[in-house]
């Protein structure tokens, strides 16, 4: 018996020593993972696709050496990359994976960062959900007495972003100023650029265009110095909207052209969609209705292919799917653990050779199996509940799709009616103009009379175009 125990002890010590050697040998790989993650984070605003590539490399290395914190950081960076590309479903999947691994290693800073990132996903679709995640982040920051001022500043900045989208500009400015006060510009120029950009956006909403342009010009200059392509595209979009409001169409087009080039480079469908909207508004204000209709048709086509924002219910669906997959993986892990436990039990029985040891190990194994079976029962019950929730969410999404289809049909009909109306209503006055010119040439009427009647025709054409534009854009008018 003593010999067997001594042999087992030696085996355990051998395995531990081997693990220590392996850990010493993987320090270089660990540093490489950290370097890849840092590179991915630094390039996220310049090239989100490259950021995702760095994250994938870090994930592969972390999995090979079971570097849990590396997995957490890599999943978060990949989530950021997908977010800047507008892939919110992929983004939240990676954020949830990061949150799980940060929780395993008790990395509270990482957890706060992920809560902060998830709140940004909900800023355009569910303000209350966004605020819930921000409050979770702030509460965890305070409970764990964290000292990272940049992290706290980013929380307040996202509070400001959410309040801005809720049109609560007083709270938005207060949050931005809190964020701005925490991090000096010299210590984090990229963060300072984002704050200036957000403050400028608030002043645009408040109608203080002079203050807004002052902030946005500074932010634009700093973003270009740091090659923050994502920020440049967003700032140019806001500047173009300011110039549109001021009827400065030359500068509006200048910033639209420059900003759209950055959006195309970033391959961000969401930003390109917003630029198409502003091009449409520009041509509409310049009364170039042919170009305006072209941009409007492009917007409707993009809108029919995919929405510019994933809705809150869809995000909830992805979260539910993720949790269900986690439950399945946990079920498989427990099954494998049971198999491993059985193998260990029989190995100990063969090695020990003593009836008392066999009986003790069998009793322990039976208790373990009972506890495991109870846990499996609970997990199966939870999976059934998750399936019911998914069915309800799918039904809700089908209703949303039906509503969207009906809305698109109405819009397409309105465009068709607009075209038909244009063909019939404009042709008459134009025919009248031609007749008046022929009458005047043949001397059947005087030039002043002809000019008066032609003026009436032109006025009639202009009135009909204005009326058609109003009918196209006024949702309260049922049709043409």
C-alpha positions as CSV (number, residue, x, y, z in Angstrom):
1,X,0.0,0.0,0.0
2,X,2.8,2.4,1.0
3,X,4.7,1.6,-2.2
4,X,1.7,2.3,-4.3
5,X,1.0,5.6,-2.7
6,X,4.7,6.5,-3.1
7,X,4.5,5.7,-6.8
8,X,1.4,7.8,-7.3
9,X,3.1,10.7,-5.4
10,X,6.1,10.5,-7.7
11,X,3.8,10.5,-10.8
12,X,2.1,13.7,-9.6
13,X,5.4,15.4,-8.8
14,X,6.6,14.4,-12.3
15,X,3.6,15.9,-14.0
16,X,3.9,19.1,-11.9
17,X,7.5,19.5,-12.8
18,X,6.8,18.9,-16.5
19,X,4.0,21.6,-16.4
20,X,6.5,24.1,-14.8
21,X,9.0,23.5,-17.6
22,X,6.3,23.9,-20.2
23,X,5.1,27.2,-18.6
24,X,8.7,28.5,-18.6
25,X,9.0,27.6,-22.2
26,X,5.7,29.3,-23.2
27,X,6.6,32.8,-21.7
28,X,7.8,33.9,-25.1
29,X,4.5,32.8,-26.7
30,X,2.6,34.6,-24.0
31,X,4.5,37.8,-24.8
32,X,3.7,37.3,-28.5
33,X,0.0,37.0,-27.7
34,X,0.1,40.2,-25.7
35,X,1.9,42.0,-28.6
36,X,-0.7,40.8,-31.1
37,X,-3.5,42.0,-28.9
38,X,-1.9,45.4,-28.4
39,X,-1.4,45.7,-32.2
40,X,-5.0,44.8,-32.9
41,X,-6.2,47.4,-30.4
42,X,-4.1,50.2,-31.7
43,X,-5.2,49.6,-35.4
44,X,-8.9,49.2,-34.6
45,X,-9.8,52.7,-35.8
46,X,-7.5,52.5,-38.9
47,X,-8.2,49.0,-40.2
48,X,-10.7,46.9,-38.4
49,X,-10.1,43.9,-40.7
50,X,-6.5,43.9,-39.7
51,X,-7.5,44.1,-36.0
52,X,-9.6,41.0,-36.4
53,X,-6.6,39.2,-38.1
54,X,-4.4,40.0,-35.1
55,X,-7.1,38.8,-32.7
56,X,-7.4,35.5,-34.6
57,X,-3.7,34.9,-34.4
58,X,-3.7,35.7,-30.7
59,X,-6.7,33.3,-30.2
60,X,-4.9,30.4,-31.9
61,X,-1.7,30.8,-29.8
62,X,-3.7,31.2,-26.6
63,X,-5.7,28.0,-27.3
64,X,-2.5,26.1,-27.9
65,X,-1.0,26.9,-24.5
66,X,-4.3,27.3,-22.6
67,X,-3.6,31.0,-21.9
68,X,-7.0,32.0,-20.5
69,X,-6.4,35.7,-20.1
70,X,-5.0,35.8,-23.7
71,X,-8.3,34.2,-24.9
72,X,-10.3,36.9,-23.0
73,X,-8.3,39.8,-24.4
74,X,-8.3,38.4,-28.0
75,X,-12.0,37.8,-28.0
76,X,-12.6,41.4,-26.9
77,X,-10.3,42.8,-29.6
78,X,-12.1,40.7,-32.2
79,X,-15.4,42.0,-30.9
80,X,-14.2,45.6,-31.3
81,X,-13.1,44.9,-34.9
82,X,-16.5,43.4,-35.8
83,X,-18.2,46.3,-34.1
84,X,-16.4,48.9,-36.2
85,X,-17.2,46.9,-39.3
86,X,-20.9,47.0,-38.3
87,X,-21.2,43.2,-37.7
88,X,-23.0,43.5,-34.4
89,X,-24.1,39.8,-34.2
90,X,-20.5,38.7,-34.5
91,X,-19.4,41.4,-32.1
92,X,-21.7,40.4,-29.2
93,X,-20.7,36.7,-29.7
94,X,-17.0,37.6,-29.2
95,X,-17.8,40.0,-26.3
96,X,-19.7,37.2,-24.4
97,X,-16.8,34.8,-24.9
98,X,-14.4,37.5,-23.6
99,X,-16.6,38.1,-20.6
100,X,-16.6,34.4,-19.7
101,X,-12.8,34.1,-19.7
102,X,-12.3,37.4,-17.9
103,X,-14.6,36.1,-15.2
104,X,-12.6,32.8,-14.9
105,X,-9.4,34.7,-14.2
106,X,-11.1,37.4,-12.0
107,X,-10.0,40.2,-14.3
108,X,-12.4,42.9,-13.2
109,X,-10.9,45.5,-15.5
110,X,-11.5,43.2,-18.5
111,X,-15.1,42.6,-17.3
112,X,-15.8,46.3,-17.0
113,X,-14.3,46.9,-20.5
114,X,-16.6,44.3,-22.0
115,X,-19.7,45.7,-20.3
116,X,-18.7,49.0,-21.6
117,X,-18.3,47.6,-25.1
118,X,-21.7,45.7,-25.1
119,X,-23.4,49.0,-24.0
120,X,-22.2,50.5,-27.3
121,X,-23.9,47.8,-29.3
122,X,-27.3,48.8,-27.7
123,X,-26.8,52.6,-28.1
124,X,-28.7,52.7,-31.4
125,X,-31.4,50.1,-30.7
126,X,-32.2,50.0,-26.9
127,X,-31.2,52.9,-24.7
128,X,-32.4,51.3,-21.5
129,X,-30.4,48.1,-22.2
130,X,-27.3,50.3,-23.0
131,X,-27.7,52.1,-19.7
132,X,-28.1,48.9,-17.8
133,X,-24.7,47.6,-19.0
134,X,-23.1,50.9,-18.3
135,X,-24.5,50.9,-14.7
136,X,-23.2,47.3,-14.3
137,X,-19.7,48.4,-15.5
138,X,-19.7,51.5,-13.1
139,X,-20.9,49.4,-10.2
140,X,-18.3,46.7,-10.7
141,X,-15.6,49.4,-11.1
142,X,-16.6,50.9,-7.7
143,X,-17.1,47.6,-5.9
144,X,-13.7,46.4,-6.8
145,X,-12.1,49.8,-6.1
146,X,-10.4,50.0,-9.5
147,X,-8.0,52.8,-10.2
148,X,-7.9,53.0,-14.0
149,X,-9.0,56.6,-14.8
150,X,-9.1,56.0,-18.5
151,X,-11.5,53.1,-18.0
152,X,-13.7,55.3,-15.9
153,X,-13.6,58.0,-18.5
154,X,-14.7,55.6,-21.2
155,X,-17.7,54.6,-19.1
156,X,-18.8,58.2,-18.7
157,X,-18.1,58.8,-22.4
158,X,-20.5,55.9,-23.3
159,X,-23.1,57.3,-20.8
160,X,-22.8,60.6,-22.9
161,X,-23.2,58.7,-26.2
162,X,-26.4,57.0,-24.9
163,X,-27.9,60.2,-23.5
164,X,-27.1,61.9,-26.7
165,X,-29.1,59.4,-28.7
166,X,-31.9,59.8,-26.2
167,X,-31.8,63.5,-26.9
168,X,-31.0,64.3,-23.3
169,X,-28.3,66.7,-24.2
170,X,-27.9,68.1,-20.7
171,X,-26.9,64.7,-19.3
172,X,-24.8,64.0,-22.4
173,X,-22.7,67.1,-21.9
174,X,-22.4,66.4,-18.2
175,X,-21.1,62.9,-18.9
176,X,-18.7,64.0,-21.6
177,X,-17.3,66.7,-19.3
178,X,-16.8,64.2,-16.6
179,X,-15.0,61.9,-19.0
180,X,-12.9,64.8,-20.4
181,X,-11.8,65.9,-16.9
182,X,-10.5,62.4,-16.0
183,X,-8.0,61.9,-18.9
184,X,-5.6,64.8,-19.9
185,X,-5.3,65.2,-23.6
186,X,-1.5,64.7,-23.5
187,X,-1.8,61.3,-21.9
188,X,-4.3,59.8,-24.3
189,X,-4.7,61.8,-27.6
190,X,-6.9,59.1,-29.2
191,X,-9.4,59.2,-26.3
192,X,-9.3,63.0,-26.3
193,X,-10.2,63.0,-30.0
194,X,-13.3,60.9,-29.4
195,X,-14.4,63.2,-26.6
196,X,-14.0,66.3,-28.8
197,X,-15.9,64.5,-31.6
198,X,-18.8,63.6,-29.2
199,X,-19.0,67.1,-27.7
200,X,-19.1,68.5,-31.2
201,X,-22.0,66.2,-32.1
202,X,-24.0,67.4,-29.1
203,X,-23.5,71.1,-30.0
204,X,-24.7,70.3,-33.5
205,X,-27.9,68.9,-32.0
206,X,-28.2,72.0,-29.9
207,X,-27.8,74.2,-33.0
208,X,-24.5,75.8,-31.8
209,X,-22.7,75.3,-35.1
210,X,-19.9,77.6,-34.3
211,X,-18.9,75.7,-31.2
212,X,-19.5,72.4,-32.9
213,X,-17.2,73.2,-35.8
214,X,-14.5,74.4,-33.5
215,X,-14.5,71.1,-31.6
216,X,-14.9,69.0,-34.8
217,X,-12.1,70.7,-36.7
218,X,-9.7,70.0,-33.7
219,X,-10.9,66.4,-33.5
220,X,-10.5,65.9,-37.3
221,X,-7.0,67.2,-37.2
222,X,-6.0,65.0,-34.3
223,X,-7.6,61.9,-35.9
224,X,-5.7,62.5,-39.1
225,X,-2.4,62.8,-37.2
226,X,-3.1,59.4,-35.6
227,X,-4.5,57.7,-38.8
228,X,-7.9,57.1,-37.0
229,X,-9.8,56.4,-40.3
230,X,-13.0,55.4,-38.4
231,X,-13.0,58.7,-36.5
232,X,-12.3,60.8,-39.6
233,X,-15.2,59.2,-41.5
234,X,-17.6,59.9,-38.5
235,X,-16.3,63.5,-38.0
236,X,-16.6,64.4,-41.7
237,X,-20.2,63.1,-41.7
238,X,-21.1,65.4,-38.8
239,X,-19.3,68.4,-40.4
240,X,-21.2,67.8,-43.7
241,X,-24.4,67.9,-41.7
242,X,-23.4,71.2,-40.2
243,X,-22.7,72.7,-43.6
244,X,-26.0,71.3,-44.9
245,X,-27.8,73.1,-42.1
246,X,-25.9,76.3,-42.9
247,X,-26.8,75.9,-46.7
248,X,-23.0,75.8,-47.4
249,X,-23.3,73.1,-50.1
250,X,-19.8,73.5,-51.4
251,X,-18.2,72.6,-48.1
252,X,-20.9,70.0,-47.4
253,X,-19.9,68.1,-50.6
254,X,-16.2,68.5,-49.8
255,X,-16.5,66.7,-46.5
256,X,-19.0,64.2,-47.9
257,X,-16.6,63.2,-50.6
258,X,-13.6,62.9,-48.3
259,X,-15.5,61.1,-45.6
260,X,-17.1,58.6,-47.9
261,X,-13.6,57.7,-49.3
262,X,-12.6,56.7,-45.7
263,X,-15.9,54.8,-45.2
264,X,-15.3,52.8,-48.4
265,X,-11.7,52.1,-47.4
266,X,-13.0,50.8,-44.0
267,X,-15.6,48.7,-45.8
268,X,-18.2,49.9,-43.3
269,X,-21.7,49.5,-44.8
270,X,-23.2,51.4,-41.9
271,X,-21.1,54.5,-42.6
272,X,-21.6,54.3,-46.3
273,X,-25.4,54.1,-45.7
274,X,-25.2,57.3,-43.6
275,X,-23.2,59.1,-46.3
276,X,-25.8,58.1,-49.0
277,X,-28.5,59.7,-46.8
278,X,-26.5,63.0,-46.6
279,X,-25.8,63.0,-50.4
280,X,-29.6,62.6,-50.9
281,X,-30.3,65.6,-48.6
282,X,-27.6,67.7,-50.3
283,X,-29.1,67.1,-53.8
284,X,-32.6,67.7,-52.5
285,X,-31.6,71.1,-51.0
286,X,-29.7,72.0,-54.2
287,X,-33.0,71.0,-56.1
288,X,-31.1,68.5,-58.3
289,X,-34.1,66.2,-58.1
290,X,-32.7,63.6,-60.5
291,X,-29.7,63.0,-58.4
292,X,-31.8,63.1,-55.2
293,X,-34.1,60.4,-56.6
294,X,-31.0,58.3,-57.5
295,X,-29.7,58.4,-54.0
296,X,-33.1,57.8,-52.6
297,X,-33.5,54.6,-54.7
298,X,-30.0,53.5,-53.5
299,X,-31.1,54.0,-49.9
300,X,-34.2,52.0,-50.4
301,X,-32.3,49.2,-52.1
302,X,-29.7,49.1,-49.2
303,X,-32.5,49.2,-46.7
304,X,-34.3,46.3,-48.4
305,X,-31.2,44.1,-48.4
306,X,-30.2,44.6,-44.8
307,X,-31.0,47.1,-42.0
308,X,-28.3,49.6,-41.0
309,X,-28.7,48.5,-37.3
310,X,-29.5,45.2,-35.8
311,X,-32.5,45.5,-33.5
312,X,-32.6,44.7,-29.8
313,X,-34.6,41.5,-30.2
314,X,-32.0,40.1,-32.6
315,X,-29.2,40.9,-30.2
316,X,-31.1,39.1,-27.5
317,X,-31.5,36.2,-29.8
318,X,-27.7,36.0,-30.3
319,X,-27.2,36.1,-26.6
320,X,-29.7,33.3,-26.1
321,X,-28.1,31.2,-28.8
322,X,-24.7,31.8,-27.2
323,X,-25.9,30.8,-23.7
324,X,-27.6,27.7,-25.2
325,X,-24.3,26.7,-26.9
326,X,-22.5,27.2,-23.6
327,X,-25.0,24.9,-21.8
328,X,-24.4,22.2,-24.5
329,X,-20.6,22.6,-24.2
330,X,-21.0,22.3,-20.4
331,X,-23.1,19.2,-20.8
332,X,-20.4,17.7,-23.1
333,X,-17.7,18.6,-20.6
334,X,-19.5,17.0,-17.8
335,X,-20.0,13.8,-19.9
336,X,-16.3,13.8,-20.6
337,X,-15.5,14.4,-17.0
338,X,-17.7,11.4,-16.1
339,X,-15.8,9.2,-18.5
340,X,-12.5,10.5,-17.1
341,X,-13.7,9.8,-13.6
342,X,-14.6,6.3,-14.4
343,X,-11.1,5.7,-16.0
344,X,-9.4,7.1,-12.9
345,X,-11.5,5.0,-10.6
346,X,-10.7,1.8,-12.4
347,X,-7.0,2.7,-12.6
348,X,-6.9,3.3,-8.9
349,X,-8.7,0.0,-8.3
350,X,-6.1,-1.8,-10.3
351,X,-3.1,0.0,-8.7
352,X,-4.3,-0.2,-5.2
353,X,-5.3,-3.8,-5.1
354,X,-7.0,-3.4,-1.8
355,X,-10.7,-4.0,-1.2
356,X,-11.0,-1.1,1.3
357,X,-9.6,1.4,-1.2
358,X,-11.8,0.0,-3.9
359,X,-14.9,0.4,-1.8
360,X,-14.0,3.9,-0.7
361,X,-13.4,5.0,-4.3
362,X,-16.7,3.4,-5.5
363,X,-18.6,5.2,-2.8
364,X,-17.0,8.5,-3.8
365,X,-17.7,7.8,-7.5
366,X,-21.3,7.0,-6.8
367,X,-21.8,10.3,-5.0
368,X,-20.1,12.2,-7.8
369,X,-22.3,10.6,-10.4
370,X,-25.4,11.5,-8.4
371,X,-24.4,15.1,-8.1
372,X,-23.5,15.2,-11.8
373,X,-26.8,13.6,-12.8
374,X,-28.6,16.2,-10.8
375,X,-26.7,19.0,-12.5
376,X,-27.4,17.4,-15.9
377,X,-31.1,17.4,-15.1
378,X,-30.9,21.1,-14.2
379,X,-29.0,21.9,-17.4
380,X,-31.5,20.0,-19.6
381,X,-34.3,21.9,-17.9
382,X,-32.6,25.2,-18.6
383,X,-32.0,24.2,-22.3
384,X,-35.7,23.5,-22.7
385,X,-36.5,26.9,-21.2
386,X,-34.0,28.5,-23.6
387,X,-35.6,26.7,-26.5
388,X,-39.0,28.2,-25.6
389,X,-37.5,31.6,-25.3
390,X,-35.9,31.2,-28.8
391,X,-39.3,30.2,-30.3
392,X,-40.9,33.3,-28.9
393,X,-38.1,35.5,-30.1
394,X,-38.2,33.9,-33.6
395,X,-42.0,34.6,-33.7
396,X,-41.3,38.2,-32.8
397,X,-38.7,38.5,-35.5
398,X,-41.1,37.1,-38.1
399,X,-43.6,39.8,-37.2
400,X,-40.9,42.4,-37.6
401,X,-39.9,41.0,-41.0
402,X,-43.6,41.1,-42.1
403,X,-43.9,44.7,-41.1
404,X,-40.7,45.6,-42.9
405,X,-41.9,43.9,-46.1
406,X,-45.2,45.8,-46.0
407,X,-43.3,49.0,-45.4
408,X,-41.0,48.4,-48.4
409,X,-44.0,47.5,-50.6
410,X,-45.7,50.8,-49.7
411,X,-42.4,52.7,-50.5
412,X,-42.0,50.9,-53.8
413,X,-45.6,51.7,-54.8
414,X,-45.1,55.3,-53.8
415,X,-42.0,55.5,-56.1
416,X,-44.0,54.0,-58.9
417,X,-46.8,56.4,-58.4
418,X,-44.3,59.3,-58.3
419,X,-42.9,58.2,-61.7
420,X,-46.3,57.9,-63.3
421,X,-47.4,61.2,-61.8
422,X,-44.3,62.9,-63.1
423,X,-44.8,61.5,-66.6
424,X,-48.5,62.7,-66.8
425,X,-48.4,65.9,-64.8
426,X,-45.3,67.6,-66.3
427,X,-46.0,66.6,-69.9
428,X,-49.1,68.8,-70.1
429,X,-47.5,72.1,-69.2
430,X,-44.5,71.4,-71.4
431,X,-46.8,70.7,-74.4
432,X,-48.5,74.0,-73.6
433,X,-45.1,75.8,-73.7
434,X,-44.3,74.3,-77.1
435,X,-47.7,75.5,-78.4
436,X,-47.2,79.0,-77.1
437,X,-43.8,79.2,-78.7
438,X,-45.3,78.1,-82.1
439,X,-48.1,80.6,-81.8
440,X,-45.7,83.4,-81.1
441,X,-43.5,82.4,-84.0
442,X,-46.5,82.4,-86.4
443,X,-47.6,85.8,-85.0
444,X,-50.9,84.5,-83.7
445,X,-50.2,86.2,-80.4
446,X,-48.1,89.0,-79.0
447,X,-44.8,88.4,-77.3
448,X,-46.0,89.8,-73.9
449,X,-49.0,87.6,-73.9
450,X,-46.8,84.6,-74.7
451,X,-44.4,85.4,-71.9
452,X,-47.2,85.8,-69.4
453,X,-48.7,82.4,-70.3
454,X,-45.2,80.8,-70.4
455,X,-44.6,82.2,-66.9
456,X,-47.8,80.6,-65.7
457,X,-46.8,77.2,-67.2
458,X,-43.3,77.3,-65.6
459,X,-45.0,78.3,-62.2
460,X,-47.4,75.3,-62.7
461,X,-44.5,73.0,-63.4
462,X,-42.6,74.2,-60.3
463,X,-45.7,73.9,-58.1
464,X,-46.2,70.3,-59.3
465,X,-42.6,69.4,-58.6
466,X,-42.7,70.8,-55.1
467,X,-46.0,69.0,-54.5
468,X,-44.6,65.8,-55.8
469,X,-41.5,66.1,-53.5
470,X,-43.9,66.8,-50.5
471,X,-46.0,63.7,-51.4
472,X,-42.8,61.6,-51.7
473,X,-41.4,62.6,-48.3
474,X,-44.5,63.3,-46.3
475,X,-45.6,60.0,-44.6
476,X,-49.0,61.4,-43.8
477,X,-50.0,61.6,-47.5
478,X,-51.2,58.2,-48.5
479,X,-50.5,58.5,-52.2
480,X,-50.1,60.6,-55.3
